[in-house]
Amino acid sequence: MVNYQEILDAIYEKLQKRVDKGTVASYIPELADVPKEKFGIYLNRINGDDYFVGDWEEPFSIQSISKVLSFALAFSKLKNQVFRRLDVEPSGNPFNHLSLLEMENGIPRNPFINSGAIVIADMLISLLDDPKNDFLAFVRGITNDDTIQYNKVVAASEAETGYGNYAAANLLKSFGNLENEVERVLDFYFHQCSIEMNCQQLSNAFYLFANRGKCMQNTTHLTINQVKRINAIMLTCGFYDEAGEFAFEVGLPGKSGVGGGIVALLPNEFTLSCWSPGLNEKGNSYLGMLALEEFTTQTNLSIF
């Protein structure tokens, strides 16, 4: 029998000793001040106990991890119509590059690069009566946790400095792939990215992707086919131009955010969240990537 707590404790102790813990994201001012020594891990087993270590209770801005949740909500409502406005191919470029978007006539490569997530935000604004509150209610519902909130200071910080996202949104608008006004779409998008969770809440939020579309309250939000597709896009596109490396080293579907969070899952088995705000050169959590690699190596648990 696998001793999960012993494995998590050993990984935490080993990685905490590393001098190099990456570099905290500085282009979003509110993220620049988070101490990079912070490090937490939380394992939620689908049919078993939970295990955790370190700063797992401390909330952090989930940033691009939220793109999976917004895509899931849009996919659940629009079904395959979502793919009329975006693709499912890896970009091979950083998350904020615009060159492919222009070459491919305003159709984002996938829903997890910034331009793709902005298109999803546009879809949700058209679908929902009260987009920001309705999306937050969806996130709270799948986690069974009404304490989850937007960090409005982080959202304002992103709005003040998100010139690349304004460029992407305007480019999408010029190609006719944005129905609503740029400012309204980006206001929703910046709030979506500013959602704060701790490692436990993040593991709980992704439970439905490991549990055949059913959240922790046993409510069905997605079909099995939709879950399969979302997990496939996470595997191939969840880490931008480091997605191949993550699949090679870790072997799980997952998603990262520049707030230092990473969540990964093994269908029918577990969700696993890590938080360490220091990033590697690709914009993914430095210790988080190492922790997940260690975990799958020591447990021999992956999709492969």
C-alpha positions as semicolon CSV with decimal commas, in nm:
position;residue;x (nm);y (nm);z (nm)
1;M;0,000;0,000;0,000
2;V;0,128;0,346;-0,094
3;N;0,209;0,569;0,204
4;Y;0,100;0,899;0,049
5;Q;0,173;1,114;0,354
6;E;0,527;0,981;0,380
7;I;0,585;1,052;0,011
8;L;0,448;1,407;0,032
9;D;0,652;1,480;0,346
10;A;0,971;1,355;0,178
11;I;0,908;1,558;-0,139
12;Y;0,838;1,870;0,065
13;E;1,147;1,829;0,281
14;K;1,371;1,766;-0,020
15;L;1,247;2,056;-0,231
16;Q;1,234;2,306;0,054
17;K;1,610;2,267;0,087
18;R;1,672;2,388;-0,268
19;V;1,837;2,727;-0,284
20;D;1,688;2,803;-0,626
21;K;1,310;2,833;-0,593
22;G;1,244;3,017;-0,919
23;T;1,138;3,377;-0,979
24;V;0,807;3,528;-0,868
25;A;0,597;3,681;-1,150
26;S;0,663;4,055;-1,152
27;Y;0,456;4,173;-1,447
28;I;0,142;4,159;-1,231
29;P;0,241;4,393;-0,944
30;E;0,022;4,227;-0,682
31;L;0,192;3,891;-0,741
32;A;0,545;4,029;-0,714
33;D;0,533;4,059;-0,334
34;V;0,442;3,695;-0,256
35;P;0,732;3,525;-0,069
36;K;0,876;3,257;-0,294
37;E;0,957;3,039;0,009
38;K;0,589;2,945;0,030
39;F;0,524;2,584;-0,069
40;G;0,223;2,359;-0,017
41;I;0,087;2,030;-0,155
42;Y;-0,261;1,876;-0,126
43;L;-0,368;1,533;-0,250
44;N;-0,739;1,452;-0,279
45;R;-0,799;1,084;-0,349
46;I;-1,128;1,010;-0,523
47;N;-1,211;0,707;-0,311
48;G;-0,980;0,758;-0,017
49;D;-0,827;0,998;0,231
50;D;-0,671;1,338;0,171
51;Y;-0,305;1,415;0,240
52;F;-0,126;1,749;0,267
53;V;0,193;1,924;0,369
54;G;0,336;2,275;0,395
55;D;0,145;2,595;0,316
56;W;-0,156;2,414;0,168
57;E;-0,406;2,632;0,359
58;E;-0,277;2,965;0,229
59;P;-0,486;3,119;-0,051
60;F;-0,320;3,232;-0,373
61;S;-0,430;3,373;-0,707
62;I;-0,501;3,078;-0,935
63;Q;-0,460;3,288;-1,253
64;S;-0,457;3,069;-1,568
65;I;-0,577;2,761;-1,381
66;S;-0,915;2,934;-1,390
67;K;-0,918;2,887;-1,770
68;V;-1,005;2,519;-1,723
69;L;-1,302;2,610;-1,506
70;S;-1,434;2,878;-1,742
71;F;-1,391;2,644;-2,038
72;A;-1,574;2,366;-1,852
73;L;-1,867;2,597;-1,782
74;A;-1,885;2,717;-2,144
75;F;-1,844;2,361;-2,277
76;S;-2,123;2,233;-2,051
77;K;-2,361;2,494;-2,189
78;L;-2,260;2,525;-2,556
79;K;-2,141;2,168;-2,617
80;N;-1,929;2,137;-2,933
81;Q;-2,030;2,482;-3,053
82;V;-1,735;2,617;-2,855
83;F;-1,502;2,469;-3,116
84;R;-1,642;2,691;-3,387
85;R;-1,444;2,978;-3,236
86;L;-1,127;2,811;-3,112
87;D;-0,910;2,506;-3,173
88;V;-0,761;2,234;-2,952
89;E;-0,402;2,230;-3,078
90;P;-0,092;2,304;-2,868
91;S;0,041;2,649;-2,950
92;G;0,413;2,574;-2,910
93;N;0,444;2,935;-2,797
94;P;0,419;3,124;-2,467
95;F;0,066;3,182;-2,338
96;N;0,056;3,548;-2,441
97;H;0,195;3,537;-2,798
98;L;-0,015;3,697;-3,068
99;S;0,163;3,593;-3,389
100;L;-0,029;3,268;-3,438
101;L;-0,358;3,443;-3,369
102;E;-0,299;3,682;-3,656
103;M;-0,176;3,415;-3,895
104;E;-0,476;3,192;-3,817
105;N;-0,743;3,457;-3,871
106;G;-0,836;3,521;-3,510
107;I;-0,898;3,158;-3,412
108;P;-0,700;3,080;-3,093
109;R;-0,505;2,755;-3,093
110;N;-0,669;2,632;-2,771
111;P;-0,878;2,756;-2,476
112;F;-0,583;2,774;-2,235
113;I;-0,369;3,037;-2,404
114;N;-0,475;3,391;-2,319
115;S;-0,651;3,460;-2,649
116;G;-0,848;3,135;-2,622
117;A;-0,954;3,209;-2,265
118;I;-1,062;3,559;-2,371
119;V;-1,289;3,403;-2,636
120;I;-1,433;3,174;-2,367
121;A;-1,489;3,478;-2,144
122;D;-1,679;3,641;-2,431
123;M;-1,897;3,330;-2,466
124;L;-1,979;3,331;-2,095
125;I;-2,070;3,699;-2,096
126;S;-2,319;3,626;-2,374
127;L;-2,455;3,321;-2,190
128;L;-2,480;3,429;-1,826
129;D;-2,722;3,678;-1,671
130;D;-2,465;3,805;-1,420
131;P;-2,131;3,674;-1,553
132;K;-1,894;3,746;-1,264
133;N;-2,136;3,635;-0,992
134;D;-2,260;3,337;-1,193
135;F;-1,906;3,214;-1,262
136;L;-1,809;3,253;-0,898
137;A;-2,123;3,062;-0,799
138;F;-2,021;2,780;-1,035
139;V;-1,673;2,760;-0,877
140;R;-1,818;2,768;-0,527
141;G;-2,069;2,500;-0,622
142;I;-1,819;2,247;-0,756
143;T;-1,595;2,296;-0,450
144;N;-1,884;2,321;-0,199
145;D;-1,708;2,626;-0,056
146;D;-1,874;2,969;-0,037
147;T;-1,560;3,132;0,103
148;I;-1,390;3,141;-0,239
149;Q;-1,365;3,497;-0,367
150;Y;-1,223;3,718;-0,637
151;N;-0,922;3,921;-0,526
152;K;-1,033;4,257;-0,658
153;V;-0,695;4,414;-0,592
154;V;-0,528;4,155;-0,816
155;A;-0,799;4,203;-1,081
156;A;-0,741;4,580;-1,077
157;S;-0,366;4,524;-1,096
158;E;-0,410;4,307;-1,405
159;A;-0,642;4,562;-1,567
160;E;-0,382;4,835;-1,517
161;T;-0,093;4,639;-1,668
162;G;-0,255;4,386;-1,904
163;Y;-0,159;4,555;-2,228
164;G;-0,095;4,224;-2,403
165;N;-0,444;4,104;-2,318
166;Y;-0,593;4,427;-2,451
167;A;-0,395;4,371;-2,770
168;A;-0,521;4,010;-2,798
169;A;-0,882;4,111;-2,733
170;N;-0,869;4,389;-2,990
171;L;-0,714;4,153;-3,243
172;L;-0,990;3,900;-3,177
173;K;-1,246;4,179;-3,219
174;S;-1,090;4,281;-3,551
175;F;-1,139;3,924;-3,680
176;G;-1,500;3,914;-3,560
177;N;-1,429;3,657;-3,287
178;L;-1,546;3,872;-2,996
179;E;-1,918;3,949;-2,963
180;N;-1,905;4,181;-2,664
181;E;-1,711;4,498;-2,591
182;V;-1,341;4,450;-2,525
183;E;-1,351;4,628;-2,187
184;R;-1,639;4,415;-2,059
185;V;-1,480;4,089;-2,172
186;L;-1,146;4,174;-2,014
187;D;-1,308;4,288;-1,689
188;F;-1,461;3,941;-1,659
189;Y;-1,135;3,774;-1,766
190;F;-0,923;3,965;-1,513
191;H;-1,166;3,880;-1,233
192;Q;-1,171;3,515;-1,340
193;C;-0,791;3,497;-1,315
194;S;-0,791;3,674;-0,977
195;I;-0,988;3,400;-0,798
196;E;-0,808;3,291;-0,483
197;M;-0,792;2,934;-0,359
198;N;-0,568;2,728;-0,138
199;C;-0,433;2,389;-0,242
200;Q;-0,725;2,203;-0,087
201;Q;-0,985;2,416;-0,263
202;L;-0,801;2,379;-0,592
203;S;-0,785;2,001;-0,560
204;N;-1,156;2,000;-0,477
205;A;-1,238;2,220;-0,779
206;F;-1,071;1,974;-1,017
207;Y;-1,233;1,670;-0,855
208;L;-1,501;1,657;-1,126
209;F;-1,235;1,615;-1,399
210;A;-1,103;1,307;-1,217
211;N;-1,450;1,180;-1,124
212;R;-1,620;1,142;-1,463
213;G;-1,785;1,485;-1,454
214;K;-1,927;1,466;-1,102
215;C;-1,816;1,717;-0,839
216;M;-1,761;1,637;-0,471
217;Q;-2,136;1,675;-0,407
218;N;-2,197;1,400;-0,666
219;T;-2,363;1,651;-0,900
220;T;-2,300;1,588;-1,270
221;H;-2,166;1,896;-1,451
222;L;-2,006;1,737;-1,758
223;T;-2,054;1,427;-1,969
224;I;-1,783;1,161;-1,969
225;N;-1,698;1,260;-2,327
226;Q;-1,657;1,626;-2,225
227;V;-1,432;1,530;-1,934
228;K;-1,219;1,319;-2,167
229;R;-1,174;1,614;-2,401
230;I;-1,096;1,864;-2,125
231;N;-0,837;1,628;-1,976
232;A;-0,684;1,577;-2,321
233;I;-0,649;1,953;-2,372
234;M;-0,495;1,986;-2,025
235;L;-0,238;1,721;-2,112
236;T;-0,142;1,877;-2,445
237;C;-0,193;2,248;-2,370
238;G;-0,202;2,297;-1,993
239;F;0,158;2,411;-1,962
240;Y;0,199;2,612;-2,282
241;D;0,537;2,551;-2,444
242;E;0,634;2,321;-2,156
243;A;0,337;2,087;-2,208
244;G;0,548;1,819;-2,375
245;E;0,800;1,828;-2,093
246;F;0,523;1,795;-1,833
247;A;0,369;1,499;-2,015
248;F;0,715;1,342;-2,045
249;E;0,823;1,396;-1,684
250;V;0,490;1,380;-1,497
251;G;0,240;1,206;-1,726
252;L;-0,081;1,363;-1,596
253;P;-0,334;1,613;-1,729
254;G;-0,289;1,940;-1,547
255;K;-0,286;2,317;-1,551
256;S;-0,053;2,585;-1,420
257;G;-0,089;2,953;-1,334
258;V;0,162;3,234;-1,288
259;G;0,047;3,268;-0,927
260;G;0,257;2,955;-0,867
261;G;-0,023;2,701;-0,856
262;I;-0,030;2,371;-1,042
263;V;-0,309;2,114;-1,034
264;A;-0,291;1,769;-1,192
265;L;-0,509;1,462;-1,185
266;L;-0,528;1,091;-1,254
267;P;-0,881;0,993;-1,365
268;N;-1,069;0,785;-1,107
269;E;-0,775;0,814;-0,865
270;F;-0,682;1,162;-0,738
271;T;-0,632;1,533;-0,784
272;L;-0,305;1,686;-0,668
273;S;-0,235;2,056;-0,618
274;C;0,094;2,231;-0,551
275;W;0,168;2,594;-0,479
276;S;0,507;2,758;-0,490
277;P;0,512;3,114;-0,632
278;G;0,864;3,100;-0,777
279;L;0,838;3,027;-1,151
280;N;1,074;2,868;-1,402
281;E;1,167;3,031;-1,733
282;K;0,848;2,895;-1,895
283;G;0,621;3,059;-1,636
284;N;0,534;2,740;-1,444
285;S;0,595;2,684;-1,072
286;Y;0,955;2,568;-1,034
287;L;0,908;2,359;-0,720
288;G;0,557;2,255;-0,826
289;M;0,686;2,095;-1,146
290;L;0,959;1,912;-0,953
291;A;0,711;1,799;-0,686
292;L;0,473;1,646;-0,938
293;E;0,758;1,473;-1,118
294;E;0,878;1,326;-0,787
295;F;0,526;1,216;-0,693
296;T;0,453;1,023;-1,012
297;T;0,804;0,874;-1,012
298;Q;0,775;0,749;-0,654
299;T;0,417;0,622;-0,683
300;N;0,431;0,498;-1,046
301;L;0,094;0,664;-1,094
302;S;0,033;0,833;-1,431
303;I;-0,193;0,793;-1,734
304;F;0,083;0,610;-1,920
